[in-house]
Amino acid sequence: MLDLKIGLASSQPKEGKTLVASLMNYMFSEVYGYSSGIYSLGYSLKRELSELLGITVEQVEELKEAGQLEQDYIDVVSARFRDADQELFGRWLSLPTKSMRALLQLWGTEYRRNQSDSYWIDNWIGRYSSCSLKIIDDIRFIDDMNFCDLVIYVRNNNSHKYRGGVDNHKSEDPAFKKEAYSRADYHITNSYPPNINEGISSSKITQARIISNYDFMSVIDGVCRDIITNYE
């Protein structure tokens, strides 16, 4: 019986990890009949920040993609976040772009991972255990990679930039990118433009955008079938 944690890594955000995870989940569950799901390590981080800031997880996700926060949200962060960690708040406030992405980076790494490198993994273990195939679409550290049973490296051929992160942040460590690339069990090149899956459910992505592209879906299908064959 399959019981795997499948981690997706990339060189930077917006390479298509969530898109690939959605398609793999579709193939595993709808085509091959396995119990599968997408379980982000970062969901707990977004939930913690949403509770701290008094907003929803969905709002955190939307703001993460927005770049510079509007003044109303900066005021919310100022009112609620500074009491949690004054040093981190000061660092965030000094950034040229005061973004939700930077806040997530600082809270998730400098605050929580400084308490324990396994903080988010321990949190993840406490929440997910029932699914046979657990797809983790946001592997960013070597210990996250070691936690997984196999790793898929995703890259995007379309040039792009993401907005509002902390420059040279630990979550974008070049050493991790190099090791993830060399240790990956599979490499997938995503030729779709960044953000193709924003605001679209995984089923709609598959049916409306991707399923008609035989070449890309055949790659995803090939990886899924190979995993089933080799790990069953």
Secondary structure as UniProt FT lines:
FT   STRAND          4..10
FT   TURN            13..14
FT   HELIX           17..26
FT   HELIX           27..31
FT   STRAND          36..38
FT   HELIX           42..53
FT   HELIX           57..64
FT   HELIX           71..81
FT   TURN            82..84
FT   HELIX           86..93
FT   HELIX           100..105
FT   HELIX           106..113
FT   HELIX           114..115
FT   TURN            117..118
FT   HELIX           119..125
FT   TURN            126..127
FT   STRAND          133..136
FT   HELIX           142..147
FT   STRAND          150..156
FT   TURN            167..168
FT   HELIX           170..172
FT   HELIX           174..183
FT   STRAND          186..190
FT   TURN            194..199
FT   HELIX           202..204
FT   HELIX           205..210
FT   TURN            211..212
FT   HELIX           214..231
//
